[in-house]
Amino acid sequence: MGVKMTVSFYGIISKYTNGDKSYTPKAHSTLRGLFEELGDYYGEQFVSFINSNEACIVLINGKGIMLSGGPDSSLGPGDMIEILPFVDAG
């Protein structure tokens, strides 16, 4: 069996994941597919928070998703997805 993809949650996001700090999803080819699975698992409040403008930052292997295709970013075995709350320092 290959290396599994992992999703890590940081900060306030764990409020929407029942306190989970990480999740091991099924294999997905895109970030959009992964978000659908996370929405099914964690529910509407999680989906609303993730879809809020500027509510969070999503990284794939340490790089922002806007550099790799946004929600249609490709995913593969062993990828590390991090979902962090957006912090406004102003």
Order of alpha helices (4+ residues) and beta strands (2+ residues): beta-beta-alpha-alpha-beta-beta-beta
